[in-house]
Every structure is written in structure tokens, then in C-alpha cells.
Amino acid sequence: MSDFHFVRDYRRKFRFFTADPPRPDDVKKTKTQAAWDLAKRKLMILPQRVLRQEQAFARALKMEEREVRVFYSGAQEETHIGLRFRLFLLKQRSIRILILIGETLLLPFSALTMPLPGPNIFFYVLALLMITHWQSFRGIHAFLKKEYAFAEAPLLAEWEEAVKAGDETAYPPLLTRLEAEFGLKDLRKVLWK
């Protein structure tokens, strides 16, 4: 069963993310896969909190299991968290549609930079963003068809209480504990600044 996290960040907005599964480095990649990974590392301009959410949604496309486990703080009753999570997914799907429409409208303008010498970075970045948002949109659609097993995590409840109280001195140790308990990395960039 795949694990995902649904928690509020320091601005009290919900974030959805997962721990990236460790990739074996000894797997032979084709030249196309290696070029795609390099392009994603170099050209991706999305902040970590958005990028991790996009990757979590896109991960649903590769999952075969019907049920996913979603960790949350336990602040709401389970019936409410299920409804809140579903509404969150529907809102994110609508946002992706609007973003894709905007990016499609910008695509012809990126062709205007074609006469400039060198590679057309504007087009490449826009194309990479469109692919990322399209995969995210399809992943949200796949998530909506899955069943959710919500699991309360007391440490996430501690985080949300600290956010609610506005106690920024408690953020670093809580984030360190969250990273250790759930096997996450760079959580500060996702939930804080």
C-alpha cells in the first residue's frame, strides 16, 4: 500500500505529498531517460512544495493497488477528512485545467523567441511544465477512483497545533522528527519556507 501525507503547511493550506521511493542507481537508463531526468533537474522552475505535490499526483498513474493510505493529523473526524480530501482533489483538478489552458495560450508566444540564438529555453521550460501539469491532472483523476484508508498521525497533529499557535521555534524540531518518522527529505521546503 502506498503512503501519502495530507497536512497543512505554515500558511494553513493543505499540502499533499509522498516519500519518494528510493531508486536503485545501478539500473541502466536509456539515453532518452537520462536526458529527460537531466532536463527535469535543470529546467524545473517550480518550488519544492508545488513540485512534490505534482509528483505525488503523477505517482498515482504508476500505482496498481486500489487502496492508498493517507496520513493526516486527526483534527477532523474521518468522515469529514474524507470529504475534505475529495474536495481538495477536485479543486486541484480544476486548478490544473486552468493552468494547462494558460500554458497552451502561452505556447505560441514561446515560438516568437525561436529566432534568438541558442536553444529555445522558454519553449523547453513551458513544455516541461505542461507535461508535469498534464501528468498531475491525470494522476488526480486516477486518485479520485481509488479508495482511501486514512490514518491518524500524532506527529502531524503536533505540527498542525504548532502552526495554529504560530510557534515558529517549534517548527525545525518537528520537521526533523517528521522526516525521521516517515522517511521524508527536505520537508522544510514543503511545509515551511
C-alpha positions in Angstrom: 0.0 0.0 0.0 1.4 3.4 -0.9 1.6 6.1 1.7 0.7 9.8 1.2 0.5 12.7 3.5 -2.3 15.3 3.7 -1.3 18.1 6.1 -1.5 21.9 6.4 1.7 23.9 5.8 2.8 27.0 7.8 0.2 29.2 5.9 -2.5 26.6 6.9 -3.0 25.5 3.3 -3.3 21.8 2.7 -0.3 20.0 1.1 -0.3 16.6 -0.4 3.0 14.7 -0.8 4.7 11.4 -0.5 8.1 10.0 0.3 9.9 9.3 -3.0 10.7 5.6 -3.2 14.5 5.1 -3.3 15.7 4.4 -6.8 18.4 2.0 -7.4 21.4 3.7 -9.1 22.6 0.5 -10.8 19.5 0.4 -13.1 20.6 1.1 -16.6 18.9 4.1 -18.2 18.5 4.7 -21.8 19.9 7.9 -23.3 16.4 9.3 -23.6 15.6 8.6 -19.9 18.9 10.1 -18.8 18.3 13.2 -21.0 14.7 13.5 -19.6 16.0 13.3 -16.0 18.7 15.9 -16.7 16.2 18.3 -18.3 13.8 18.0 -15.3 16.6 18.8 -12.9 17.9 21.8 -14.9 14.7 23.3 -16.2 12.1 22.7 -13.5 11.3 26.1 -12.0 8.5 25.0 -9.7 9.1 25.5 -5.9 9.6 22.3 -3.9 6.1 22.5 -2.2 4.4 22.6 -5.6 6.8 20.1 -7.3 6.4 17.5 -4.6 2.6 17.7 -4.8 2.7 17.4 -8.6 5.0 14.3 -8.3 2.7 12.8 -5.7 -0.3 13.2 -8.0 1.7 11.8 -11.0 2.7 8.8 -8.9 -0.9 7.6 -9.0 -0.5 6.8 -12.6 2.0 4.1 -11.8 0.2 2.6 -8.8 -1.5 -0.7 -9.3 -3.1 -1.0 -5.9 -6.7 0.1 -5.5 -6.3 1.5 -1.9 -3.9 4.2 -0.7 -3.1 5.1 2.8 -3.3 8.9 3.6 -1.8 10.1 6.8 -3.4 13.2 8.3 -3.4 15.0 11.7 -6.6 13.6 13.1 -8.0 17.0 13.8 -11.3 16.3 11.9 -13.5 13.2 12.1 -12.8 10.6 9.5 -16.0 11.3 7.6 -15.0 14.9 7.4 -11.4 14.3 6.3 -12.7 12.0 3.5 -14.9 14.8 2.2 -12.2 17.4 2.7 -9.7 15.3 0.9 -12.0 14.6 -2.0 -12.9 18.4 -2.3 -9.1 19.1 -2.2 -8.6 16.7 -5.2 -11.5 18.2 -7.1 -10.1 21.8 -6.5 -6.6 20.7 -7.6 -8.0 19.1 -10.8 -9.8 22.4 -11.6 -6.6 24.4 -11.0 -4.6 22.0 -13.3 -7.2 22.5 -16.1 -6.9 26.3 -15.8 -3.1 26.1 -15.7 -3.0 23.9 -18.7 -5.3 26.3 -20.6 -3.0 29.2 -19.7 0.2 27.3 -20.7 -1.4 26.4 -24.0 -2.2 30.0 -24.7 1.4 30.9 -23.9 2.8 28.3 -26.2 2.6 30.3 -29.5 4.4 33.2 -27.8 7.3 31.0 -26.9 7.7 30.4 -30.6 8.5 34.1 -31.0 11.8 33.5 -29.2 12.8 30.9 -31.8 14.9 33.4 -33.9 17.1 34.2 -30.8 20.5 32.4 -30.9 20.9 29.3 -28.7 18.4 26.8 -27.5 14.8 28.0 -27.1 14.8 27.7 -23.3 11.4 29.4 -23.0 9.8 26.7 -25.1 11.5 23.9 -23.2 10.6 25.2 -19.8 7.0 25.7 -20.9 6.8 22.2 -22.5 8.3 20.6 -19.3 5.7 22.5 -17.2 2.9 21.4 -19.4 4.0 17.8 -19.3 4.3 17.9 -15.5 0.8 19.5 -15.1 -0.7 17.1 -17.6 0.7 14.1 -15.6 -0.5 15.7 -12.4 -4.0 16.2 -13.9 -4.2 12.5 -15.0 -2.9 11.4 -11.6 -5.6 13.4 -9.8 -8.2 11.7 -12.0 -6.7 8.3 -11.0 -6.7 9.3 -7.3 -10.4 10.1 -7.5 -11.1 6.5 -8.5 -9.1 5.0 -5.6 -10.2 4.1 -2.1 -8.6 5.9 0.8 -7.5 4.5 4.1 -7.0 7.5 6.4 -4.5 7.0 9.2 -4.1 9.5 12.1 -0.5 10.5 12.8 0.0 12.2 16.2 3.2 13.9 14.9 1.2 15.6 12.1 -1.2 16.7 14.8 1.7 18.3 16.8 2.8 20.1 13.6 -0.7 21.5 12.9 -1.1 22.6 16.5 2.3 24.4 16.3 1.1 26.1 13.1 -2.2 27.0 14.6 -0.4 28.6 17.6 2.1 30.3 15.3 5.1 28.9 17.3 7.9 29.1 14.7 10.5 28.0 17.2 8.9 24.5 17.3 8.9 24.1 13.5 12.5 22.9 13.0 12.5 20.1 15.6 9.0 19.0 14.5 10.1 18.9 10.8 13.2 16.9 11.8 11.0 14.3 13.7 8.6 14.1 10.8 11.4 13.4 8.3 12.8 10.7 10.6 9.4 9.0 11.3 8.1 9.0 7.7 11.3 8.7 5.8 10.9 12.1 4.1 13.6 14.5 3.0 13.6 18.3 2.6 10.3 18.6 4.3 11.2 22.1 5.4 10.8 23.3 1.8 7.4 21.7 1.5 5.7 22.7 4.8 7.7 25.8 5.8 9.8 28.4 4.0 
